[in-house]
Amino acid sequence: MTFKEQDYDELRKIKKEYNRSIKKFIESFIESGYYCVEVEDEERIYNNNNDLRTTLYNSIKRNNFNVKVFMLNGKVYLKRK
């Protein structure tokens, strides 16, 4: 194992950017008019689809969006309530 010094403030900015992009993503789903969509992590930001689902769920809960996130057969979906 080795240590590599990191700038904590820069790491926090990266995390905040992810949170903002997730919020914008959910808002764009709401504006799209679709009832149900599959969400794909094309950028490979998340380790697995469960991490993606959890992140979406937390953002939906935090921002009181009228949207439901769920998994079916290992895939992540967003649906209007």
mmCIF file of the N, C-alpha and C atoms, coordinates in Angstrom:
data_MODEL
# 
_entry.id   MODEL 
# 
loop_
_atom_site.group_PDB 
_atom_site.id 
_atom_site.type_symbol 
_atom_site.label_atom_id 
_atom_site.label_alt_id 
_atom_site.label_comp_id 
_atom_site.label_asym_id 
_atom_site.label_entity_id 
_atom_site.label_seq_id 
_atom_site.pdbx_PDB_ins_code 
_atom_site.Cartn_x 
_atom_site.Cartn_y 
_atom_site.Cartn_z 
_atom_site.occupancy 
_atom_site.B_iso_or_equiv 
_atom_site.pdbx_formal_charge 
_atom_site.auth_seq_id 
_atom_site.auth_comp_id 
_atom_site.auth_asym_id 
_atom_site.auth_atom_id 
_atom_site.pdbx_PDB_model_num 
ATOM 1   N N  . MET A 1 1  ? 0.839   -1.181 0.000   1.00 0.00 ? 1  MET A N  1 
ATOM 2   C CA . MET A 1 1  ? 0.000   0.000  0.000   1.00 0.00 ? 1  MET A CA 1 
ATOM 3   C C  . MET A 1 1  ? 0.876   1.234  0.000   1.00 0.00 ? 1  MET A C  1 
ATOM 4   N N  . THR A 1 2  ? 0.330   2.285  -0.595  1.00 0.00 ? 2  THR A N  1 
ATOM 5   C CA . THR A 1 2  ? 1.035   3.557  -0.600  1.00 0.00 ? 2  THR A CA 1 
ATOM 6   C C  . THR A 1 2  ? 0.051   4.677  -0.298  1.00 0.00 ? 2  THR A C  1 
ATOM 7   N N  . PHE A 1 3  ? 0.590   5.804  0.087   1.00 0.00 ? 3  PHE A N  1 
ATOM 8   C CA . PHE A 1 3  ? -0.205  6.999  0.324   1.00 0.00 ? 3  PHE A CA 1 
ATOM 9   C C  . PHE A 1 3  ? 0.006   7.977  -0.819  1.00 0.00 ? 3  PHE A C  1 
ATOM 10  N N  . LYS A 1 4  ? -1.056  8.652  -1.183  1.00 0.00 ? 4  LYS A N  1 
ATOM 11  C CA . LYS A 1 4  ? -0.962  9.709  -2.184  1.00 0.00 ? 4  LYS A CA 1 
ATOM 12  C C  . LYS A 1 4  ? -1.767  10.882 -1.660  1.00 0.00 ? 4  LYS A C  1 
ATOM 13  N N  . GLU A 1 5  ? -1.099  11.984 -1.413  1.00 0.00 ? 5  GLU A N  1 
ATOM 14  C CA . GLU A 1 5  ? -1.765  13.149 -0.835  1.00 0.00 ? 5  GLU A CA 1 
ATOM 15  C C  . GLU A 1 5  ? -2.802  13.710 -1.812  1.00 0.00 ? 5  GLU A C  1 
ATOM 16  N N  . GLN A 1 6  ? -3.968  14.086 -1.251  1.00 0.00 ? 6  GLN A N  1 
ATOM 17  C CA . GLN A 1 6  ? -5.056  14.633 -2.040  1.00 0.00 ? 6  GLN A CA 1 
ATOM 18  C C  . GLN A 1 6  ? -5.530  15.940 -1.424  1.00 0.00 ? 6  GLN A C  1 
ATOM 19  N N  . ASP A 1 7  ? -6.035  16.818 -2.260  1.00 0.00 ? 7  ASP A N  1 
ATOM 20  C CA . ASP A 1 7  ? -6.628  18.063 -1.789  1.00 0.00 ? 7  ASP A CA 1 
ATOM 21  C C  . ASP A 1 7  ? -8.093  17.784 -1.462  1.00 0.00 ? 7  ASP A C  1 
ATOM 22  N N  . TYR A 1 8  ? -8.431  17.799 -0.201  1.00 0.00 ? 8  TYR A N  1 
ATOM 23  C CA . TYR A 1 8  ? -9.778  17.445 0.255   1.00 0.00 ? 8  TYR A CA 1 
ATOM 24  C C  . TYR A 1 8  ? -10.838 18.347 -0.365  1.00 0.00 ? 8  TYR A C  1 
ATOM 25  N N  . ASP A 1 9  ? -10.554 19.646 -0.474  1.00 0.00 ? 9  ASP A N  1 
ATOM 26  C CA . ASP A 1 9  ? -11.533 20.571 -1.036  1.00 0.00 ? 9  ASP A CA 1 
ATOM 27  C C  . ASP A 1 9  ? -11.850 20.234 -2.493  1.00 0.00 ? 9  ASP A C  1 
ATOM 28  N N  . GLU A 1 10 ? -10.857 19.809 -3.248  1.00 0.00 ? 10 GLU A N  1 
ATOM 29  C CA . GLU A 1 10 ? -11.080 19.411 -4.637  1.00 0.00 ? 10 GLU A CA 1 
ATOM 30  C C  . GLU A 1 10 ? -11.932 18.144 -4.707  1.00 0.00 ? 10 GLU A C  1 
ATOM 31  N N  . LEU A 1 11 ? -11.695 17.207 -3.800  1.00 0.00 ? 11 LEU A N  1 
ATOM 32  C CA . LEU A 1 11 ? -12.499 15.989 -3.766  1.00 0.00 ? 11 LEU A CA 1 
ATOM 33  C C  . LEU A 1 11 ? -13.957 16.300 -3.450  1.00 0.00 ? 11 LEU A C  1 
ATOM 34  N N  . ARG A 1 12 ? -14.197 17.236 -2.551  1.00 0.00 ? 12 ARG A N  1 
ATOM 35  C CA . ARG A 1 12 ? -15.566 17.629 -2.208  1.00 0.00 ? 12 ARG A CA 1 
ATOM 36  C C  . ARG A 1 12 ? -16.259 18.271 -3.400  1.00 0.00 ? 12 ARG A C  1 
ATOM 37  N N  . LYS A 1 13 ? -15.529 19.057 -4.193  1.00 0.00 ? 13 LYS A N  1 
ATOM 38  C CA . LYS A 1 13 ? -16.111 19.688 -5.375  1.00 0.00 ? 13 LYS A CA 1 
ATOM 39  C C  . LYS A 1 13 ? -16.558 18.630 -6.375  1.00 0.00 ? 13 LYS A C  1 
ATOM 40  N N  . ILE A 1 14 ? -15.761 17.591 -6.530  1.00 0.00 ? 14 ILE A N  1 
ATOM 41  C CA . ILE A 1 14 ? -16.119 16.518 -7.457  1.00 0.00 ? 14 ILE A CA 1 
ATOM 42  C C  . ILE A 1 14 ? -17.412 15.856 -7.004  1.00 0.00 ? 14 ILE A C  1 
ATOM 43  N N  . LYS A 1 15 ? -17.516 15.570 -5.712  1.00 0.00 ? 15 LYS A N  1 
ATOM 44  C CA . LYS A 1 15 ? -18.730 14.945 -5.184  1.00 0.00 ? 15 LYS A CA 1 
ATOM 45  C C  . LYS A 1 15 ? -19.936 15.848 -5.393  1.00 0.00 ? 15 LYS A C  1 
ATOM 46  N N  . LYS A 1 16 ? -19.781 17.138 -5.163  1.00 0.00 ? 16 LYS A N  1 
ATOM 47  C CA . LYS A 1 16 ? -20.886 18.066 -5.349  1.00 0.00 ? 16 LYS A CA 1 
ATOM 48  C C  . LYS A 1 16 ? -21.314 18.120 -6.810  1.00 0.00 ? 16 LYS A C  1 
ATOM 49  N N  . GLU A 1 17 ? -20.369 18.027 -7.734  1.00 0.00 ? 17 GLU A N  1 
ATOM 50  C CA . GLU A 1 17 ? -20.712 18.028 -9.148  1.00 0.00 ? 17 GLU A CA 1 
ATOM 51  C C  . GLU A 1 17 ? -21.556 16.806 -9.492  1.00 0.00 ? 17 GLU A C  1 
ATOM 52  N N  . TYR A 1 18 ? -21.213 15.640 -8.945  1.00 0.00 ? 18 TYR A N  1 
ATOM 53  C CA . TYR A 1 18 ? -22.027 14.447 -9.172  1.00 0.00 ? 18 TYR A CA 1 
ATOM 54  C C  . TYR A 1 18 ? -23.438 14.662 -8.660  1.00 0.00 ? 18 TYR A C  1 
ATOM 55  N N  . ASN A 1 19 ? -23.560 15.231 -7.463  1.00 0.00 ? 19 ASN A N  1 
ATOM 56  C CA . ASN A 1 19 ? -24.878 15.463 -6.880  1.00 0.00 ? 19 ASN A CA 1 
ATOM 57  C C  . ASN A 1 19 ? -25.692 16.436 -7.721  1.00 0.00 ? 19 ASN A C  1 
ATOM 58  N N  . ARG A 1 20 ? -25.041 17.488 -8.229  1.00 0.00 ? 20 ARG A N  1 
ATOM 59  C CA . ARG A 1 20 ? -25.747 18.451 -9.073  1.00 0.00 ? 20 ARG A CA 1 
ATOM 60  C C  . ARG A 1 20 ? -26.177 17.809 -10.381 1.00 0.00 ? 20 ARG A C  1 
ATOM 61  N N  . SER A 1 21 ? -25.305 16.982 -10.958 1.00 0.00 ? 21 SER A N  1 
ATOM 62  C CA . SER A 1 21 ? -25.648 16.365 -12.231 1.00 0.00 ? 21 SER A CA 1 
ATOM 63  C C  . SER A 1 21 ? -26.797 15.365 -12.057 1.00 0.00 ? 21 SER A C  1 
ATOM 64  N N  . ILE A 1 22 ? -26.836 14.663 -10.933 1.00 0.00 ? 22 ILE A N  1 
ATOM 65  C CA . ILE A 1 22 ? -27.949 13.744 -10.672 1.00 0.00 ? 22 ILE A CA 1 
ATOM 66  C C  . ILE A 1 22 ? -29.247 14.528 -10.537 1.00 0.00 ? 22 ILE A C  1 
ATOM 67  N N  . LYS A 1 23 ? -29.214 15.632 -9.825  1.00 0.00 ? 23 LYS A N  1 
ATOM 68  C CA . LYS A 1 23 ? -30.409 16.462 -9.670  1.00 0.00 ? 23 LYS A CA 1 
ATOM 69  C C  . LYS A 1 23 ? -30.880 16.962 -11.032 1.00 0.00 ? 23 LYS A C  1 
ATOM 70  N N  . LYS A 1 24 ? -29.958 17.445 -11.855 1.00 0.00 ? 24 LYS A N  1 
ATOM 71  C CA . LYS A 1 24 ? -30.316 17.924 -13.192 1.00 0.00 ? 24 LYS A CA 1 
ATOM 72  C C  . LYS A 1 24 ? -30.856 16.791 -14.051 1.00 0.00 ? 24 LYS A C  1 
ATOM 73  N N  . PHE A 1 25 ? -30.302 15.594 -13.893 1.00 0.00 ? 25 PHE A N  1 
ATOM 74  C CA . PHE A 1 25 ? -30.760 14.436 -14.647 1.00 0.00 ? 25 PHE A CA 1 
ATOM 75  C C  . PHE A 1 25 ? -32.208 14.106 -14.303 1.00 0.00 ? 25 PHE A C  1 
ATOM 76  N N  . ILE A 1 26 ? -32.533 14.101 -13.017 1.00 0.00 ? 26 ILE A N  1 
ATOM 77  C CA . ILE A 1 26 ? -33.900 13.807 -12.585 1.00 0.00 ? 26 ILE A CA 1 
ATOM 78  C C  . ILE A 1 26 ? -34.853 14.911 -13.050 1.00 0.00 ? 26 ILE A C  1 
ATOM 79  N N  . GLU A 1 27 ? -34.415 16.156 -12.964 1.00 0.00 ? 27 GLU A N  1 
ATOM 80  C CA . GLU A 1 27 ? -35.246 17.260 -13.444 1.00 0.00 ? 27 GLU A CA 1 
ATOM 81  C C  . GLU A 1 27 ? -35.506 17.133 -14.942 1.00 0.00 ? 27 GLU A C  1 
ATOM 82  N N  . SER A 1 28 ? -34.510 16.703 -15.702 1.00 0.00 ? 28 SER A N  1 
ATOM 83  C CA . SER A 1 28 ? -34.720 16.543 -17.143 1.00 0.00 ? 28 SER A CA 1 
ATOM 84  C C  . SER A 1 28 ? -35.685 15.393 -17.423 1.00 0.00 ? 28 SER A C  1 
ATOM 85  N N  . PHE A 1 29 ? -35.673 14.345 -16.591 1.00 0.00 ? 29 PHE A N  1 
ATOM 86  C CA . PHE A 1 29 ? -36.653 13.272 -16.729 1.00 0.00 ? 29 PHE A CA 1 
ATOM 87  C C  . PHE A 1 29 ? -38.057 13.798 -16.484 1.00 0.00 ? 29 PHE A C  1 
ATOM 88  N N  . ILE A 1 30 ? -38.228 14.613 -15.458 1.00 0.00 ? 30 ILE A N  1 
ATOM 89  C CA . ILE A 1 30 ? -39.540 15.176 -15.135 1.00 0.00 ? 30 ILE A CA 1 
ATOM 90  C C  . ILE A 1 30 ? -40.033 16.048 -16.286 1.00 0.00 ? 30 ILE A C  1 
ATOM 91  N N  . GLU A 1 31 ? -39.148 16.851 -16.862 1.00 0.00 ? 31 GLU A N  1 
ATOM 92  C CA . GLU A 1 31 ? -39.525 17.744 -17.952 1.00 0.00 ? 31 GLU A CA 1 
ATOM 93  C C  . GLU A 1 31 ? -39.774 16.990 -19.259 1.00 0.00 ? 31 GLU A C  1 
ATOM 94  N N  . SER A 1 32 ? -39.218 15.795 -19.396 1.00 0.00 ? 32 SER A N  1 
ATOM 95  C CA . SER A 1 32 ? -39.321 15.055 -20.655 1.00 0.00 ? 32 SER A CA 1 
ATOM 96  C C  . SER A 1 32 ? -40.739 14.589 -20.964 1.00 0.00 ? 32 SER A C  1 
ATOM 97  N N  . GLY A 1 33 ? -41.524 14.345 -19.926 1.00 0.00 ? 33 GLY A N  1 
ATOM 98  C CA . GLY A 1 33 ? -42.874 13.866 -20.144 1.00 0.00 ? 33 GLY A CA 1 
ATOM 99  C C  . GLY A 1 33 ? -42.984 12.348 -20.213 1.00 0.00 ? 33 GLY A C  1 
ATOM 100 N N  . TYR A 1 34 ? -41.856 11.640 -20.164 1.00 0.00 ? 34 TYR A N  1 
ATOM 101 C CA . TYR A 1 34 ? -41.897 10.180 -20.151 1.00 0.00 ? 34 TYR A CA 1 
ATOM 102 C C  . TYR A 1 34 ? -42.478 9.689  -18.833 1.00 0.00 ? 34 TYR A C  1 
ATOM 103 N N  . TYR A 1 35 ? -43.158 8.552  -18.885 1.00 0.00 ? 35 TYR A N  1 
ATOM 104 C CA . TYR A 1 35 ? -43.725 7.974  -17.671 1.00 0.00 ? 35 TYR A CA 1 
ATOM 105 C C  . TYR A 1 35 ? -42.719 7.071  -16.955 1.00 0.00 ? 35 TYR A C  1 
ATOM 106 N N  . CYS A 1 36 ? -41.978 6.257  -17.717 1.00 0.00 ? 36 CYS A N  1 
ATOM 107 C CA . CYS A 1 36 ? -41.021 5.318  -17.136 1.00 0.00 ? 36 CYS A CA 1 
ATOM 108 C C  . CYS A 1 36 ? -39.833 5.180  -18.074 1.00 0.00 ? 36 CYS A C  1 
ATOM 109 N N  . VAL A 1 37 ? -38.609 5.242  -17.527 1.00 0.00 ? 37 VAL A N  1 
ATOM 110 C CA . VAL A 1 37 ? -37.395 5.120  -18.342 1.00 0.00 ? 37 VAL A CA 1 
ATOM 111 C C  . VAL A 1 37 ? -36.381 4.211  -17.646 1.00 0.00 ? 37 VAL A C  1 
ATOM 112 N N  . GLU A 1 38 ? -35.528 3.587  -18.447 1.00 0.00 ? 38 GLU A N  1 
ATOM 113 C CA . GLU A 1 38 ? -34.397 2.839  -17.909 1.00 0.00 ? 38 GLU A CA 1 
ATOM 114 C C  . GLU A 1 38 ? -33.204 3.787  -17.829 1.00 0.00 ? 38 GLU A C  1 
ATOM 115 N N  . VAL A 1 39 ? -32.449 3.708  -16.747 1.00 0.00 ? 39 VAL A N  1 
ATOM 116 C CA . VAL A 1 39 ? -31.286 4.565  -16.539 1.00 0.00 ? 39 VAL A CA 1 
ATOM 117 C C  . VAL A 1 39 ? -30.033 3.731  -16.752 1.00 0.00 ? 39 VAL A C  1 
ATOM 118 N N  . GLU A 1 40 ? -29.156 4.192  -17.639 1.00 0.00 ? 40 GLU A N  1 
ATOM 119 C CA . GLU A 1 40 ? -27.891 3.500  -17.896 1.00 0.00 ? 40 GLU A CA 1 
ATOM 120 C C  . GLU A 1 40 ? -26.735 4.387  -17.486 1.00 0.00 ? 40 GLU A C  1 
ATOM 121 N N  . ASP A 1 41 ? -25.758 3.815  -16.818 1.00 0.00 ? 41 ASP A N  1 
ATOM 122 C CA . ASP A 1 41 ? -24.553 4.531  -16.379 1.00 0.00 ? 41 ASP A CA 1 
ATOM 123 C C  . ASP A 1 41 ? -23.492 4.395  -17.465 1.00 0.00 ? 41 ASP A C  1 
ATOM 124 N N  . GLU A 1 42 ? -23.622 5.173  -18.527 1.00 0.00 ? 42 GLU A N  1 
ATOM 125 C CA . GLU A 1 42 ? -22.705 5.072  -19.657 1.00 0.00 ? 42 GLU A CA 1 
ATOM 126 C C  . GLU A 1 42 ? -21.297 5.565  -19.311 1.00 0.00 ? 42 GLU A C  1 
ATOM 127 N N  . GLU A 1 43 ? -21.194 6.515  -18.374 1.00 0.00 ? 43 GLU A N  1 
ATOM 128 C CA . GLU A 1 43 ? -19.886 7.056  -17.997 1.00 0.00 ? 43 GLU A CA 1 
ATOM 129 C C  . GLU A 1 43 ? -19.145 6.158  -17.020 1.00 0.00 ? 43 GLU A C  1 
ATOM 130 N N  . ARG A 1 44 ? -19.810 5.112  -16.528 1.00 0.00 ? 44 ARG A N  1 
ATOM 131 C CA . ARG A 1 44 ? -19.231 4.177  -15.543 1.00 0.00 ? 44 ARG A CA 1 
ATOM 132 C C  . ARG A 1 44 ? -18.772 4.905  -14.287 1.00 0.00 ? 44 ARG A C  1 
ATOM 133 N N  . ILE A 1 45 ? -19.618 5.798  -13.797 1.00 0.00 ? 45 ILE A N  1 
ATOM 134 C CA . ILE A 1 45 ? -19.313 6.554  -12.579 1.00 0.00 ? 45 ILE A CA 1 
ATOM 135 C C  . ILE A 1 45 ? -19.511 5.686  -11.340 1.00 0.00 ? 45 ILE A C  1 
ATOM 136 N N  . TYR A 1 46 ? -20.510 4.803  -11.384 1.00 0.00 ? 46 TYR A N  1 
ATOM 137 C CA . TYR A 1 46 ? -20.871 3.997  -10.223 1.00 0.00 ? 46 TYR A CA 1 
ATOM 138 C C  . TYR A 1 46 ? -20.331 2.581  -10.359 1.00 0.00 ? 46 TYR A C  1 
ATOM 139 N N  . ASN A 1 47 ? -20.035 1.959  -9.231  1.00 0.00 ? 47 ASN A N  1 
ATOM 140 C CA . ASN A 1 47 ? -19.475 0.609  -9.231  1.00 0.00 ? 47 ASN A CA 1 
ATOM 141 C C  . ASN A 1 47 ? -20.457 -0.412 -9.782  1.00 0.00 ? 47 ASN A C  1 
ATOM 142 N N  . ASN A 1 48 ? -21.731 -0.225 -9.469  1.00 0.00 ? 48 ASN A N  1 
ATOM 143 C CA . ASN A 1 48 ? -22.751 -1.157 -9.932  1.00 0.00 ? 48 ASN A CA 1 
ATOM 144 C C  . ASN A 1 48 ? -24.092 -0.432 -9.966  1.00 0.00 ? 48 ASN A C  1 
ATOM 145 N N  . ASN A 1 49 ? -25.097 -1.111 -10.479 1.00 0.00 ? 49 ASN A N  1 
ATOM 146 C CA . ASN A 1 49 ? -26.414 -0.478 -10.610 1.00 0.00 ? 49 ASN A CA 1 
ATOM 147 C C  . ASN A 1 49 ? -27.084 -0.220 -9.263  1.00 0.00 ? 49 ASN A C  1 
ATOM 148 N N  . ASN A 1 50 ? -26.735 -0.989 -8.253  1.00 0.00 ? 50 ASN A N  1 
ATOM 149 C CA . ASN A 1 50 ? -27.307 -0.725 -6.933  1.00 0.00 ? 50 ASN A CA 1 
ATOM 150 C C  . ASN A 1 50 ? -26.798 0.606  -6.375  1.00 0.00 ? 50 ASN A C  1 
ATOM 151 N N  . ASP A 1 51 ? -25.537 0.921  -6.608  1.00 0.00 ? 51 ASP A N  1 
ATOM 152 C CA . ASP A 1 51 ? -25.009 2.226  -6.186  1.00 0.00 ? 51 ASP A CA 1 
ATOM 153 C C  . ASP A 1 51 ? -25.715 3.354  -6.930  1.00 0.00 ? 51 ASP A C  1 
ATOM 154 N N  . LEU A 1 52 ? -25.954 3.157  -8.213  1.00 0.00 ? 52 LEU A N  1 
ATOM 155 C CA . LEU A 1 52 ? -26.683 4.142  -9.008  1.00 0.00 ? 52 LEU A CA 1 
ATOM 156 C C  . LEU A 1 52 ? -28.092 4.332  -8.458  1.00 0.00 ? 52 LEU A C  1 
ATOM 157 N N  . ARG A 1 53 ? -28.781 3.246  -8.183  1.00 0.00 ? 53 ARG A N  1 
ATOM 158 C CA . ARG A 1 53 ? -30.139 3.317  -7.638  1.00 0.00 ? 53 ARG A CA 1 
ATOM 159 C C  . ARG A 1 53 ? -30.163 4.061  -6.313  1.00 0.00 ? 53 ARG A C  1 
ATOM 160 N N  . THR A 1 54 ? -29.212 3.752  -5.443  1.00 0.00 ? 54 THR A N  1 
ATOM 161 C CA . THR A 1 54 ? -29.145 4.400  -4.134  1.00 0.00 ? 54 THR A CA 1 
ATOM 162 C C  . THR A 1 54 ? -28.910 5.898  -4.274  1.00 0.00 ? 54 THR A C  1 
ATOM 163 N N  . THR A 1 55 ? -28.032 6.298  -5.176  1.00 0.00 ? 55 THR A N  1 
ATOM 164 C CA . THR A 1 55 ? -27.758 7.713  -5.399  1.00 0.00 ? 55 THR A CA 1 
ATOM 165 C C  . THR A 1 55 ? -28.989 8.437  -5.925  1.00 0.00 ? 55 THR A C  1 
ATOM 166 N N  . LEU A 1 56 ? -29.668 7.822  -6.887  1.00 0.00 ? 56 LEU A N  1 
ATOM 167 C CA . LEU A 1 56 ? -30.895 8.418  -7.406  1.00 0.00 ? 56 LEU A CA 1 
ATOM 168 C C  . LEU A 1 56 ? -31.956 8.535  -6.309  1.00 0.00 ? 56 LEU A C  1 
ATOM 169 N N  . TYR A 1 57 ? -32.111 7.475  -5.519  1.00 0.00 ? 57 TYR A N  1 
ATOM 170 C CA . TYR A 1 57 ? -33.090 7.476  -4.430  1.00 0.00 ? 57 TYR A CA 1 
ATOM 171 C C  . TYR A 1 57 ? -32.806 8.606  -3.441  1.00 0.00 ? 57 TYR A C  1 
ATOM 172 N N  . ASN A 1 58 ? -31.551 8.765  -3.055  1.00 0.00 ? 58 ASN A N  1 
ATOM 173 C CA . ASN A 1 58 ? -31.192 9.808  -2.089  1.00 0.00 ? 58 ASN A CA 1 
ATOM 174 C C  . ASN A 1 58 ? -31.463 11.204 -2.652  1.00 0.00 ? 58 ASN A C  1 
ATOM 175 N N  . SER A 1 59 ? -31.169 11.401 -3.929  1.00 0.00 ? 59 SER A N  1 
ATOM 176 C CA . SER A 1 59 ? -31.426 12.700 -4.544  1.00 0.00 ? 59 SER A CA 1 
ATOM 177 C C  . SER A 1 59 ? -32.918 12.971 -4.645  1.00 0.00 ? 59 SER A C  1 
ATOM 178 N N  . ILE A 1 60 ? -33.695 11.960 -5.013  1.00 0.00 ? 60 ILE A N  1 
ATOM 179 C CA . ILE A 1 60 ? -35.151 12.114 -5.090  1.00 0.00 ? 60 ILE A CA 1 
ATOM 180 C C  . ILE A 1 60 ? -35.728 12.473 -3.726  1.00 0.00 ? 60 ILE A C  1 
ATOM 181 N N  . LYS A 1 61 ? -35.281 11.781 -2.698  1.00 0.00 ? 61 LYS A N  1 
ATOM 182 C CA . LYS A 1 61 ? -35.764 12.029 -1.337  1.00 0.00 ? 61 LYS A CA 1 
ATOM 183 C C  . LYS A 1 61 ? -35.352 13.421 -0.850  1.00 0.00 ? 61 LYS A C  1 
ATOM 184 N N  . ARG A 1 62 ? -34.100 13.790 -1.095  1.00 0.00 ? 62 ARG A N  1 
ATOM 185 C CA . ARG A 1 62 ? -33.571 15.075 -0.641  1.00 0.00 ? 62 ARG A CA 1 
ATOM 186 C C  . ARG A 1 62 ? -34.296 16.248 -1.295  1.00 0.00 ? 62 ARG A C  1 
ATOM 187 N N  . ASN A 1 63 ? -34.659 16.110 -2.576  1.00 0.00 ? 63 ASN A N  1 
ATOM 188 C CA . ASN A 1 63 ? -35.262 17.209 -3.321  1.00 0.00 ? 63 ASN A CA 1 
ATOM 189 C C  . ASN A 1 63 ? -36.778 17.095 -3.455  1.00 0.00 ? 63 ASN A C  1 
ATOM 190 N N  . ASN A 1 64 ? -37.372 16.100 -2.801  1.00 0.00 ? 64 ASN A N  1 
ATOM 191 C CA . ASN A 1 64 ? -38.825 15.899 -2.811  1.00 0.00 ? 64 ASN A CA 1 
ATOM 192 C C  . ASN A 1 64 ? -39.406 15.830 -4.226  1.00 0.00 ? 64 ASN A C  1 
ATOM 193 N N  . PHE A 1 65 ? -38.716 15.098 -5.115  1.00 0.00 ? 65 PHE A N  1 
ATOM 194 C CA . PHE A 1 65 ? -39.237 14.890 -6.461  1.00 0.00 ? 65 PHE A CA 1 
ATOM 195 C C  . PHE A 1 65 ? -40.371 13.871 -6.408  1.00 0.00 ? 65 PHE A C  1 
ATOM 196 N N  . ASN A 1 66 ? -41.328 14.024 -7.286  1.00 0.00 ? 66 ASN A N  1 
ATOM 197 C CA . ASN A 1 66 ? -42.461 13.106 -7.358  1.00 0.00 ? 66 ASN A CA 1 
ATOM 198 C C  . ASN A 1 66 ? -42.125 11.976 -8.339  1.00 0.00 ? 66 ASN A C  1 
ATOM 199 N N  . VAL A 1 67 ? -41.046 11.261 -8.046  1.00 0.00 ? 67 VAL A N  1 
ATOM 200 C CA . VAL A 1 67 ? -40.495 10.219 -8.912  1.00 0.00 ? 67 VAL A CA 1 
ATOM 201 C C  . VAL A 1 67 ? -40.134 9.023  -8.043  1.00 0.00 ? 67 VAL A C  1 
ATOM 202 N N  . LYS A 1 68 ? -40.230 7.846  -8.616  1.00 0.00 ? 68 LYS A N  1 
ATOM 203 C CA . LYS A 1 68 ? -39.834 6.617  -7.927  1.00 0.00 ? 68 LYS A CA 1 
ATOM 204 C C  . LYS A 1 68 ? -38.688 5.971  -8.697  1.00 0.00 ? 68 LYS A C  1 
ATOM 205 N N  . VAL A 1 69 ? -37.688 5.467  -7.981  1.00 0.00 ? 69 VAL A N  1 
ATOM 206 C CA . VAL A 1 69 ? -36.603 4.717  -8.606  1.00 0.00 ? 69 VAL A CA 1 
ATOM 207 C C  . VAL A 1 69 ? -36.705 3.277  -8.123  1.00 0.00 ? 69 VAL A C  1 
ATOM 208 N N  . PHE A 1 70 ? -36.482 2.331  -9.048  1.00 0.00 ? 70 PHE A N  1 
ATOM 209 C CA . PHE A 1 70 ? -36.538 0.930  -8.662  1.00 0.00 ? 70 PHE A CA 1 
ATOM 210 C C  . PHE A 1 70 ? -35.625 0.109  -9.564  1.00 0.00 ? 70 PHE A C  1 
ATOM 211 N N  . MET A 1 71 ? -35.319 -1.107 -9.093  1.00 0.00 ? 71 MET A N  1 
ATOM 212 C CA . MET A 1 71 ? -34.508 -2.043 -9.869  1.00 0.00 ? 71 MET A CA 1 
ATOM 213 C C  . MET A 1 71 ? -35.368 -3.230 -10.250 1.00 0.00 ? 71 MET A C  1 
ATOM 214 N N  . LEU A 1 72 ? -35.163 -3.726 -11.467 1.00 0.00 ? 72 LEU A N  1 
ATOM 215 C CA . LEU A 1 72 ? -35.839 -4.915 -11.952 1.00 0.00 ? 72 LEU A CA 1 
ATOM 216 C C  . LEU A 1 72 ? -34.853 -5.679 -12.826 1.00 0.00 ? 72 LEU A C  1 
ATOM 217 N N  . ASN A 1 73 ? -34.569 -6.910 -12.444 1.00 0.00 ? 73 ASN A N  1 
ATOM 218 C CA . ASN A 1 73 ? -33.603 -7.752 -13.172 1.00 0.00 ? 73 ASN A CA 1 
ATOM 219 C C  . ASN A 1 73 ? -32.239 -7.083 -13.329 1.00 0.00 ? 73 ASN A C  1 
ATOM 220 N N  . GLY A 1 74 ? -31.812 -6.360 -12.287 1.00 0.00 ? 74 GLY A N  1 
ATOM 221 C CA . GLY A 1 74 ? -30.492 -5.745 -12.279 1.00 0.00 ? 74 GLY A CA 1 
ATOM 222 C C  . GLY A 1 74 ? -30.396 -4.428 -13.018 1.00 0.00 ? 74 GLY A C  1 
ATOM 223 N N  . LYS A 1 75 ? -31.499 -3.921 -13.543 1.00 0.00 ? 75 LYS A N  1 
ATOM 224 C CA . LYS A 1 75 ? -31.496 -2.646 -14.258 1.00 0.00 ? 75 LYS A CA 1 
ATOM 225 C C  . LYS A 1 75 ? -32.233 -1.610 -13.423 1.00 0.00 ? 75 LYS A C  1 
ATOM 226 N N  . VAL A 1 76 ? -31.857 -0.341 -13.615 1.00 0.00 ? 76 VAL A N  1 
ATOM 227 C CA . VAL A 1 76 ? -32.414 0.756  -12.828 1.00 0.00 ? 76 VAL A CA 1 
ATOM 228 C C  . VAL A 1 76 ? -33.428 1.519  -13.668 1.00 0.00 ? 76 VAL A C  1 
ATOM 229 N N  . TYR A 1 77 ? -34.566 1.848  -13.043 1.00 0.00 ? 77 TYR A N  1 
ATOM 230 C CA . TYR A 1 77 ? -35.641 2.551  -13.737 1.00 0.00 ? 77 TYR A CA 1 
ATOM 231 C C  . TYR A 1 77 ? -36.122 3.737  -12.916 1.00 0.00 ? 77 TYR A C  1 
ATOM 232 N N  . LEU A 1 78 ? -36.563 4.768  -13.614 1.00 0.00 ? 78 LEU A N  1 
ATOM 233 C CA . LEU A 1 78 ? -37.252 5.898  -12.995 1.00 0.00 ? 78 LEU A CA 1 
ATOM 234 C C  . LEU A 1 78 ? -38.687 5.892  -13.482 1.00 0.00 ? 78 LEU A C  1 
ATOM 235 N N  . LYS A 1 79 ? -39.617 6.191  -12.565 1.00 0.00 ? 79 LYS A N  1 
ATOM 236 C CA . LYS A 1 79 ? -41.041 6.199  -12.902 1.00 0.00 ? 79 LYS A CA 1 
ATOM 237 C C  . LYS A 1 79 ? -41.699 7.348  -12.172 1.00 0.00 ? 79 LYS A C  1 
ATOM 238 N N  . ARG A 1 80 ? -42.631 7.983  -12.860 1.00 0.00 ? 80 ARG A N  1 
ATOM 239 C CA . ARG A 1 80 ? -43.408 9.027  -12.191 1.00 0.00 ? 80 ARG A CA 1 
ATOM 240 C C  . ARG A 1 80 ? -44.359 8.407  -11.191 1.00 0.00 ? 80 ARG A C  1 
ATOM 241 N N  . LYS A 1 81 ? -44.640 9.108  -10.103 1.00 0.00 ? 81 LYS A N  1 
ATOM 242 C CA . LYS A 1 81 ? -45.594 8.622  -9.099  1.00 0.00 ? 81 LYS A CA 1 
ATOM 243 C C  . LYS A 1 81 ? -47.002 8.994  -9.489  1.00 0.00 ? 81 LYS A C  1 
# 
